[in-house]
């Protein structure tokens, strides 16, 4: 995190998003607040993955010359154990201005 804070491009980019998308997840840094990053535990990460990495939020894309039936069968085998979960409604990402508005 300290490395990111020393790169003026990253600092400017984060500040731009913070101001432009005030009150929205789009305004948060990718890394998150320093306090959160320094205090997150393994259990916190595991709980987050269990809650958010579910089949309901996944998309499988297959491109190319593939055998459709074999591909579907393989996907079912590989992904059948993933919990369904709920798909939350994403919060609005309202842009709060800029020099071109």
C-alpha positions in Angstrom: 0.0 0.0 0.0 2.9 2.4 0.8 4.2 1.8 -2.8 0.8 2.9 -4.3 0.8 6.0 -2.1 4.1 7.1 -3.6 2.9 6.9 -7.2 1.4 10.2 -8.1 -0.7 8.6 -10.9 -2.3 6.2 -8.5 -3.0 8.8 -5.9 -4.6 11.1 -8.5 -6.6 8.2 -10.0 -7.9 7.2 -6.5 -8.7 10.8 -5.6 -10.5 11.3 -8.9 -12.8 8.3 -8.3 -13.3 9.2 -4.7 -14.6 12.7 -5.7 -16.4 11.6 -8.9 -18.3 8.7 -7.3 -18.8 10.0 -3.8 -20.7 7.6 -1.6 -20.5 4.7 -4.1 -18.3 1.6 -4.2 -16.9 3.0 -7.4 -15.3 5.8 -5.3 -13.4 3.4 -3.1 -9.8 2.4 -3.8 -9.1 -1.1 -5.1 -7.1 -2.0 -2.1 -9.6 -0.5 0.4 -9.0 1.7 3.4 -5.6 1.2 5.1 -7.2 0.3 8.4 -9.2 -2.5 6.8 -6.3 -3.9 5.0 -4.1 -3.9 8.1 -6.7 -5.5 10.3 -8.4 -8.1 8.0 -8.1 -11.7 9.1 -8.1 -15.0 7.4 -11.6 -15.7 8.7 -12.8 -12.3 7.3 -11.5 -13.3 3.8 -13.0 -16.8 4.0 -16.4 -15.4 5.0 -16.2 -12.8 2.1 -15.4 -15.5 -0.4 -18.2 -17.8 0.9 -20.7 -14.9 0.6 -19.6 -13.4 -2.7 -18.0 -16.1 -4.8 -21.1 -18.1 -5.6 -22.6 -19.6 -8.7 -25.2 -16.8 -8.9 -22.5 -14.3 -9.6 -20.5 -16.3 -12.1 -20.5 -16.4 -15.9 -18.9 -19.2 -17.9 -17.8 -18.2 -21.3 -16.5 -20.8 -23.8 -15.1 -19.6 -27.2 -13.8 -21.6 -30.1 -14.2 -24.8 -31.8 -15.6 -26.9 -28.9 -18.0 -29.8 -28.6 -21.0 -28.2 -27.0 -22.3 -31.3 -25.2 -18.9 -32.2 -23.8 -18.3 -28.7 -22.7 -21.6 -28.5 -20.9 -21.0 -31.9 -19.2 -17.5 -30.8 -18.1 -18.8 -27.5 -16.7 -21.5 -29.3 -14.8 -18.9 -31.6 -13.2 -16.6 -28.8 -12.3 -19.1 -26.3 -11.0 -21.8 -28.4 -9.5 -20.5 -28.0 -5.9 -20.5 -24.3 -5.9 -23.2 -22.8 -3.7 -25.9 -20.8 -5.5 -26.0 -17.8 -3.2 -27.9 -14.6 -3.9 -27.2 -11.9 -6.4 -27.3 -8.6 -4.7 -28.5 -5.6 -6.5 -25.4 -3.5 -7.2 -25.5 0.0 -5.8 -25.8 2.9 -8.3 -22.6 4.5 -9.4 -23.6 8.1 -9.7 -21.1 10.4 -11.3 -20.8 13.7 -9.4 -19.5 16.0 -12.1 -16.3 16.8 -13.9 -14.9 19.4 -16.2 -16.9 18.0 -19.2 -20.3 18.0 -17.6 
